[in-house]
Structure formats: C-alpha cells, structure tokens
Amino acid sequence: MAEIKVKLVRSRIGTTPAQRKLLDSLGLRRREMVKMFKDTPSIRGIIAKVPHMVAIIE
C-alpha cells in the first residue's frame, strides 16, 4: 500500500477543539512537523477536514 507524507503548515492556535482533535489523531503537534501514513480512506478523510492546515508531500 502506498504511503503519504502529511505536514502541518499552519499553527494550531485559533483552531476549534474538533480540529485540534483531528490533528492529535494524526500526531501533528508542532508546525512544520511531518508524519508518514498509509494512504487509506480514513486518513484521507481526516486530511479533508483540515485542508487549510496540512499539506500532502508527494
């Protein structure tokens, strides 16, 4: 299965509690932090809820 890199490009300051929980579930705590995930529909769904805060690095 393919893997994707997800990078937090904006700060968590000023986000809603729901958005913070989504970022916590991805393990993204600090700005510019990068994590690798398997490319699954559940991960894509989380990314789709906070597209203004994260970037997918190909």
C-alpha positions in Angstrom: 0.0 0.0 0.0 1.2 3.5 -0.8 2.3 5.9 1.9 1.8 9.7 2.1 3.6 12.3 4.0 1.5 14.9 5.8 3.0 18.2 7.0 1.4 20.7 9.4 1.8 24.0 7.7 -0.3 26.3 10.0 -0.3 26.7 13.7 -2.9 25.1 15.9 -3.5 28.4 17.7 -7.0 29.7 17.0 -8.4 26.3 15.8 -11.6 24.7 17.0 -11.5 21.9 19.5 -12.7 19.5 16.8 -9.8 20.5 14.5 -7.3 20.0 17.4 -8.6 16.5 18.0 -8.2 15.7 14.3 -4.6 16.9 14.4 -4.0 15.0 17.6 -5.2 11.8 15.9 -2.7 12.4 13.1 0.0 13.1 15.8 0.8 16.6 14.4 1.7 18.7 17.4 4.1 21.4 16.1 4.2 23.5 12.9 6.3 22.0 10.1 6.0 18.5 11.7 5.9 15.7 9.1 4.4 12.2 9.6 4.1 9.2 7.3 0.8 7.4 6.9 -0.6 4.6 4.8 -2.9 6.0 2.1 -6.2 4.9 3.5 -9.7 6.4 3.1 -9.8 7.2 6.9 -6.5 9.2 6.7 -7.7 11.0 3.6 -11.0 11.9 5.4 -9.1 13.4 8.3 -6.9 15.4 5.9 -10.1 16.6 4.0 -11.4 18.1 7.3 -8.4 20.3 7.8 -7.1 21.0 4.3 -6.1 24.6 5.2 -3.7 23.4 7.9 -2.0 20.4 6.4 -0.1 19.7 3.1 0.5 16.4 1.5 4.1 16.0 0.4 4.4 13.7 -2.6 
